[in-house]
């Protein structure tokens, strides 16, 4: 899925992957983070699936000083099992002047996670993002509209489209809606 021609490719330019922090939101098996572990000072893996947590603990063991696994849902509200990016950044005292990369593949909760990151989106001086836009029918438009409101945010979609052939309920009811853009890339500099 990270082939250079894939609509699900998170980055084209590896320079955006050099920074202080990587937030891998929806880390799954951690391949993206582990492929880029040497490029960041610290990596935060947000994942709630217990099967992935066990795999992450094993595969991230050699980097335990550099990688933190956060076993919480990301959202737009904070409580015992939910976390917001803004609350997390404040709690960890992460400097918003530092280069930050956020990869977001959270199974349709992208809009809520972005709403819980308003301070980071407003105040970051050097931010790059890759946000999946194929989980819900209107995510392409909705997520673009959410991100374009932030001053200095440059947006582009990956090339091509994803075909969600496995979503029969969607494809039968809405024959055109199962062809969607894969990833919205965002870059913010001040």
C-alpha positions as protocol buffer text, in pm:
chain_id: "A"
residue {
  index: 1
  type: UNK
  ca { x: 0 y: 0 z: 0 }
}
residue {
  index: 2
  type: UNK
  ca { x: 302 y: 233 z: 23 }
}
residue {
  index: 3
  type: UNK
  ca { x: 403 y: 178 z: -340 }
}
residue {
  index: 4
  type: UNK
  ca { x: 492 y: 510 z: -504 }
}
residue {
  index: 5
  type: UNK
  ca { x: 178 y: 493 z: -722 }
}
residue {
  index: 6
  type: UNK
  ca { x: -61 y: 390 z: -443 }
}
residue {
  index: 7
  type: UNK
  ca { x: -346 y: 628 z: -349 }
}
residue {
  index: 8
  type: UNK
  ca { x: -285 y: 509 z: 10 }
}
residue {
  index: 9
  type: UNK
  ca { x: 80 y: 626 z: 17 }
}
residue {
  index: 10
  type: UNK
  ca { x: 136 y: 852 z: 316 }
}
residue {
  index: 11
  type: UNK
  ca { x: 433 y: 1053 z: 179 }
}
residue {
  index: 12
  type: UNK
  ca { x: 609 y: 1117 z: -149 }
}
residue {
  index: 13
  type: UNK
  ca { x: 884 y: 1333 z: -10 }
}
residue {
  index: 14
  type: UNK
  ca { x: 1094 y: 1175 z: 267 }
}
residue {
  index: 15
  type: UNK
  ca { x: 1210 y: 1520 z: 381 }
}
residue {
  index: 16
  type: UNK
  ca { x: 873 y: 1569 z: 557 }
}
residue {
  index: 17
  type: UNK
  ca { x: 964 y: 1267 z: 769 }
}
residue {
  index: 18
  type: UNK
  ca { x: 1257 y: 1429 z: 940 }
}
residue {
  index: 19
  type: UNK
  ca { x: 1157 y: 1588 z: 1265 }
}
residue {
  index: 20
  type: UNK
  ca { x: 1116 y: 1578 z: 1636 }
}
residue {
  index: 21
  type: UNK
  ca { x: 792 y: 1385 z: 1668 }
}
residue {
  index: 22
  type: UNK
  ca { x: 587 y: 1130 z: 1479 }
}
residue {
  index: 23
  type: UNK
  ca { x: 231 y: 1066 z: 1591 }
}
residue {
  index: 24
  type: UNK
  ca { x: 122 y: 740 z: 1428 }
}
residue {
  index: 25
  type: UNK
  ca { x: -253 y: 751 z: 1487 }
}
residue {
  index: 26
  type: UNK
  ca { x: -391 y: 406 z: 1412 }
}
residue {
  index: 27
  type: UNK
  ca { x: -50 y: 242 z: 1422 }
}
residue {
  index: 28
  type: UNK
  ca { x: -172 y: -117 z: 1359 }
}
residue {
  index: 29
  type: UNK
  ca { x: 145 y: -327 z: 1327 }
}
residue {
  index: 30
  type: UNK
  ca { x: 369 y: -17 z: 1334 }
}
residue {
  index: 31
  type: UNK
  ca { x: 527 y: -63 z: 992 }
}
residue {
  index: 32
  type: UNK
  ca { x: 513 y: 308 z: 904 }
}
residue {
  index: 33
  type: UNK
  ca { x: 673 y: 412 z: 1232 }
}
residue {
  index: 34
  type: UNK
  ca { x: 938 y: 140 z: 1226 }
}
residue {
  index: 35
  type: UNK
  ca { x: 1029 y: 224 z: 866 }
}
residue {
  index: 36
  type: UNK
  ca { x: 1097 y: 581 z: 981 }
}
residue {
  index: 37
  type: UNK
  ca { x: 1226 y: 528 z: 1336 }
}
residue {
  index: 38
  type: UNK
  ca { x: 1568 y: 680 z: 1268 }
}
residue {
  index: 39
  type: UNK
  ca { x: 1418 y: 1003 z: 1135 }
}
residue {
  index: 40
  type: UNK
  ca { x: 1245 y: 1118 z: 1456 }
}
residue {
  index: 41
  type: UNK
  ca { x: 1353 y: 1199 z: 1809 }
}
residue {
  index: 42
  type: UNK
  ca { x: 1040 y: 1036 z: 1953 }
}
residue {
  index: 43
  type: UNK
  ca { x: 747 y: 839 z: 1813 }
}
residue {
  index: 44
  type: UNK
  ca { x: 404 y: 799 z: 1970 }
}
residue {
  index: 45
  type: UNK
  ca { x: 201 y: 504 z: 1848 }
}
residue {
  index: 46
  type: UNK
  ca { x: -173 y: 535 z: 1913 }
}
residue {
  index: 47
  type: UNK
  ca { x: -343 y: 196 z: 1888 }
}
residue {
  index: 48
  type: UNK
  ca { x: -627 y: 26 z: 2079 }
}
residue {
  index: 49
  type: UNK
  ca { x: -653 y: -316 z: 1918 }
}
residue {
  index: 50
  type: UNK
  ca { x: -508 y: -560 z: 2174 }
}
residue {
  index: 51
  type: UNK
  ca { x: -375 y: -791 z: 1903 }
}
residue {
  index: 52
  type: UNK
  ca { x: -177 y: -503 z: 1754 }
}
residue {
  index: 53
  type: UNK
  ca { x: -59 y: -391 z: 2099 }
}
residue {
  index: 54
  type: UNK
  ca { x: 111 y: -726 z: 2160 }
}
residue {
  index: 55
  type: UNK
  ca { x: 277 y: -713 z: 1818 }
}
residue {
  index: 56
  type: UNK
  ca { x: 385 y: -352 z: 1873 }
}
residue {
  index: 57
  type: UNK
  ca { x: 536 y: -430 z: 2211 }
}
residue {
  index: 58
  type: UNK
  ca { x: 743 y: -707 z: 2055 }
}
residue {
  index: 59
  type: UNK
  ca { x: 853 y: -523 z: 1740 }
}
residue {
  index: 60
  type: UNK
  ca { x: 924 y: -192 z: 1916 }
}
residue {
  index: 61
  type: UNK
  ca { x: 1129 y: -347 z: 2199 }
}
residue {
  index: 62
  type: UNK
  ca { x: 1465 y: -246 z: 2042 }
}
residue {
  index: 63
  type: UNK
  ca { x: 1341 y: 116 z: 2033 }
}
residue {
  index: 64
  type: UNK
  ca { x: 1170 y: 134 z: 2375 }
}
residue {
  index: 65
  type: UNK
  ca { x: 1355 y: 457 z: 2462 }
}
residue {
  index: 66
  type: UNK
  ca { x: 1233 y: 620 z: 2142 }
}
residue {
  index: 67
  type: UNK
  ca { x: 882 y: 477 z: 2091 }
}
residue {
  index: 68
  type: UNK
  ca { x: 584 y: 513 z: 2324 }
}
residue {
  index: 69
  type: UNK
  ca { x: 276 y: 297 z: 2268 }
}
residue {
  index: 70
  type: UNK
  ca { x: -45 y: 475 z: 2371 }
}
residue {
  index: 71
  type: UNK
  ca { x: -330 y: 228 z: 2418 }
}
residue {
  index: 72
  type: UNK
  ca { x: -616 y: 480 z: 2391 }
}
residue {
  index: 73
  type: UNK
  ca { x: -870 y: 587 z: 2132 }
}
residue {
  index: 74
  type: UNK
  ca { x: -801 y: 925 z: 1978 }
}
residue {
  index: 75
  type: UNK
  ca { x: -1107 y: 1148 z: 1960 }
}
residue {
  index: 76
  type: UNK
  ca { x: -1235 y: 1500 z: 2022 }
}
residue {
  index: 77
  type: UNK
  ca { x: -1289 y: 1443 z: 2396 }
}
residue {
  index: 78
  type: UNK
  ca { x: -1069 y: 1326 z: 2679 }
}
residue {
  index: 79
  type: UNK
  ca { x: -1162 y: 1062 z: 2940 }
}
residue {
  index: 80
  type: UNK
  ca { x: -1023 y: 733 z: 3069 }
}
residue {
  index: 81
  type: UNK
  ca { x: -1004 y: 550 z: 2733 }
}
residue {
  index: 82
  type: UNK
  ca { x: -1017 y: 848 z: 2498 }
}
residue {
  index: 83
  type: UNK
  ca { x: -740 y: 1093 z: 2431 }
}
residue {
  index: 84
  type: UNK
  ca { x: -717 y: 1409 z: 2225 }
}
residue {
  index: 85
  type: UNK
  ca { x: -404 y: 1514 z: 2044 }
}
residue {
  index: 86
  type: UNK
  ca { x: -424 y: 1856 z: 2212 }
}
residue {
  index: 87
  type: UNK
  ca { x: -447 y: 1707 z: 2562 }
}
residue {
  index: 88
  type: UNK
  ca { x: -167 y: 1462 z: 2488 }
}
residue {
  index: 89
  type: UNK
  ca { x: 64 y: 1732 z: 2349 }
}
residue {
  index: 90
  type: UNK
  ca { x: -5 y: 1952 z: 2652 }
}
residue {
  index: 91
  type: UNK
  ca { x: 48 y: 1665 z: 2898 }
}
residue {
  index: 92
  type: UNK
  ca { x: 378 y: 1562 z: 2733 }
}
residue {
  index: 93
  type: UNK
  ca { x: 485 y: 1928 z: 2698 }
}
residue {
  index: 94
  type: UNK
  ca { x: 557 y: 1887 z: 2330 }
}
residue {
  index: 95
  type: UNK
  ca { x: 695 y: 2202 z: 2174 }
}
residue {
  index: 96
  type: UNK
  ca { x: 471 y: 2314 z: 1888 }
}
residue {
  index: 97
  type: UNK
  ca { x: 769 y: 2491 z: 1728 }
}
residue {
  index: 98
  type: UNK
  ca { x: 927 y: 2150 z: 1671 }
}
residue {
  index: 99
  type: UNK
  ca { x: 873 y: 1958 z: 1345 }
}
residue {
  index: 100
  type: UNK
  ca { x: 579 y: 1720 z: 1387 }
}
residue {
  index: 101
  type: UNK
  ca { x: 445 y: 1456 z: 1150 }
}
residue {
  index: 102
  type: UNK
  ca { x: 98 y: 1310 z: 1208 }
}
residue {
  index: 103
  type: UNK
  ca { x: -12 y: 997 z: 1023 }
}
residue {
  index: 104
  type: UNK
  ca { x: -382 y: 933 z: 1073 }
}
residue {
  index: 105
  type: UNK
  ca { x: -554 y: 610 z: 974 }
}
residue {
  index: 106
  type: UNK
  ca { x: -817 y: 568 z: 1245 }
}
residue {
  index: 107
  type: UNK
  ca { x: -1094 y: 374 z: 1072 }
}
residue {
  index: 108
  type: UNK
  ca { x: -1337 y: 660 z: 1013 }
}
residue {
  index: 109
  type: UNK
  ca { x: -1271 y: 866 z: 1328 }
}
residue {
  index: 110
  type: UNK
  ca { x: -1042 y: 1110 z: 1145 }
}
residue {
  index: 111
  type: UNK
  ca { x: -1284 y: 1404 z: 1174 }
}
residue {
  index: 112
  type: UNK
  ca { x: -1319 y: 1361 z: 1552 }
}
residue {
  index: 113
  type: UNK
  ca { x: -943 y: 1327 z: 1594 }
}
residue {
  index: 114
  type: UNK
  ca { x: -887 y: 1649 z: 1396 }
}
residue {
  index: 115
  type: UNK
  ca { x: -1142 y: 1829 z: 1616 }
}
residue {
  index: 116
  type: UNK
  ca { x: -940 y: 1716 z: 1917 }
}
residue {
  index: 117
  type: UNK
  ca { x: -625 y: 1865 z: 1763 }
}
residue {
  index: 118
  type: UNK
  ca { x: -737 y: 2227 z: 1709 }
}
residue {
  index: 119
  type: UNK
  ca { x: -456 y: 2380 z: 1916 }
}
residue {
  index: 120
  type: UNK
  ca { x: -191 y: 2171 z: 1739 }
}
residue {
  index: 121
  type: UNK
  ca { x: -342 y: 2257 z: 1400 }
}
residue {
  index: 122
  type: UNK
  ca { x: -359 y: 2628 z: 1488 }
}
residue {
  index: 123
  type: UNK
  ca { x: -31 y: 2675 z: 1671 }
}
residue {
  index: 124
  type: UNK
  ca { x: 217 y: 2433 z: 1511 }
}
residue {
  index: 125
  type: UNK
  ca { x: 490 y: 2604 z: 1315 }
}
residue {
  index: 126
  type: UNK
  ca { x: 620 y: 2300 z: 1126 }
}
residue {
  index: 127
  type: UNK
  ca { x: 352 y: 2036 z: 1075 }
}
residue {
  index: 128
  type: UNK
  ca { x: 307 y: 1763 z: 815 }
}
residue {
  index: 129
  type: UNK
  ca { x: 15 y: 1524 z: 804 }
}
residue {
  index: 130
  type: UNK
  ca { x: -117 y: 1226 z: 610 }
}
residue {
  index: 131
  type: UNK
  ca { x: -489 y: 1175 z: 679 }
}
residue {
  index: 132
  type: UNK
  ca { x: -683 y: 882 z: 534 }
}
residue {
  index: 133
  type: UNK
  ca { x: -998 y: 992 z: 351 }
}
residue {
  index: 134
  type: UNK
  ca { x: -1155 y: 667 z: 234 }
}
residue {
  index: 135
  type: UNK
  ca { x: -1324 y: 522 z: 543 }
}
residue {
  index: 136
  type: UNK
  ca { x: -1648 y: 720 z: 507 }
}
residue {
  index: 137
  type: UNK
  ca { x: -1828 y: 825 z: 191 }
}
residue {
  index: 138
  type: UNK
  ca { x: -1784 y: 1202 z: 235 }
}
residue {
  index: 139
  type: UNK
  ca { x: -1447 y: 1207 z: 416 }
}
residue {
  index: 140
  type: UNK
  ca { x: -1265 y: 1349 z: 115 }
}
residue {
  index: 141
  type: UNK
  ca { x: -1473 y: 1667 z: 126 }
}
residue {
  index: 142
  type: UNK
  ca { x: -1530 y: 1682 z: 501 }
}
residue {
  index: 143
  type: UNK
  ca { x: -1166 y: 1641 z: 604 }
}
residue {
  index: 144
  type: UNK
  ca { x: -1045 y: 1882 z: 336 }
}
residue {
  index: 145
  type: UNK
  ca { x: -1288 y: 2145 z: 468 }
}
residue {
  index: 146
  type: UNK
  ca { x: -1176 y: 2087 z: 829 }
}
residue {
  index: 147
  type: UNK
  ca { x: -807 y: 2129 z: 745 }
}
residue {
  index: 148
  type: UNK
  ca { x: -830 y: 2418 z: 499 }
}
residue {
  index: 149
  type: UNK
  ca { x: -955 y: 2652 z: 771 }
}
residue {
  index: 150
  type: UNK
  ca { x: -612 y: 2657 z: 939 }
}
residue {
  index: 151
  type: UNK
  ca { x: -385 y: 2941 z: 837 }
}
residue {
  index: 152
  type: UNK
  ca { x: -88 y: 2834 z: 627 }
}
residue {
  index: 153
  type: UNK
  ca { x: -220 y: 2482 z: 563 }
}
residue {
  index: 154
  type: UNK
  ca { x: -130 y: 2349 z: 217 }
}
residue {
  index: 155
  type: UNK
  ca { x: -338 y: 2048 z: 108 }
}
residue {
  index: 156
  type: UNK
  ca { x: -313 y: 1787 z: -165 }
}
residue {
  index: 157
  type: UNK
  ca { x: -461 y: 1444 z: -225 }
}
residue {
  index: 158
  type: UNK
  ca { x: -262 y: 1144 z: -333 }
}
residue {
  index: 159
  type: UNK
  ca { x: -299 y: 1046 z: -698 }
}
residue {
  index: 160
  type: UNK
  ca { x: -560 y: 797 z: -802 }
}
residue {
  index: 161
  type: UNK
  ca { x: -847 y: 640 z: -616 }
}
residue {
  index: 162
  type: UNK
  ca { x: -911 y: 349 z: -385 }
}
residue {
  index: 163
  type: UNK
  ca { x: -1176 y: 96 z: -479 }
}
residue {
  index: 164
  type: UNK
  ca { x: -1353 y: -33 z: -171 }
}
residue {
  index: 165
  type: UNK
  ca { x: -1468 y: -358 z: -324 }
}
residue {
  index: 166
  type: UNK
  ca { x: -1502 y: -524 z: 16 }
}
residue {
  index: 167
  type: UNK
  ca { x: -1777 y: -283 z: 122 }
}
residue {
  index: 168
  type: UNK
  ca { x: -2072 y: -452 z: -54 }
}
residue {
  index: 169
  type: UNK
  ca { x: -2337 y: -266 z: 144 }
}
residue {
  index: 170
  type: UNK
  ca { x: -2195 y: 62 z: 19 }
}
residue {
  index: 171
  type: UNK
  ca { x: -2126 y: -46 z: -338 }
}
residue {
  index: 172
  type: UNK
  ca { x: -2474 y: -195 z: -387 }
}
residue {
  index: 173
  type: UNK
  ca { x: -2656 y: 108 z: -247 }
}
residue {
  index: 174
  type: UNK
  ca { x: -2421 y: 376 z: -384 }
}
residue {
  index: 175
  type: UNK
  ca { x: -2245 y: 236 z: -693 }
}
residue {
  index: 176
  type: UNK
  ca { x: -2017 y: 538 z: -735 }
}
residue {
  index: 177
  type: UNK
  ca { x: -1931 y: 598 z: -368 }
}
residue {
  index: 178
  type: UNK
  ca { x: -1693 y: 308 z: -325 }
}
residue {
  index: 179
  type: UNK
  ca { x: -1431 y: 481 z: -539 }
}
residue {
  index: 180
  type: UNK
  ca { x: -1259 y: 730 z: -309 }
}
residue {
  index: 181
  type: UNK
  ca { x: -942 y: 936 z: -268 }
}
residue {
  index: 182
  type: UNK
  ca { x: -699 y: 763 z: -32 }
}
residue {
  index: 183
  type: UNK
  ca { x: -495 y: 1017 z: 162 }
}
residue {
  index: 184
  type: UNK
  ca { x: -505 y: 1391 z: 215 }
}
residue {
  index: 185
  type: UNK
  ca { x: -159 y: 1532 z: 278 }
}
residue {
  index: 186
  type: UNK
  ca { x: -124 y: 1855 z: 470 }
}
residue {
  index: 187
  type: UNK
  ca { x: 173 y: 2078 z: 530 }
}
residue {
  index: 188
  type: UNK
  ca { x: 188 y: 2386 z: 747 }
}
residue {
  index: 189
  type: UNK
  ca { x: 481 y: 2627 z: 775 }
}
residue {
  index: 190
  type: UNK
  ca { x: 500 y: 2970 z: 932 }
}
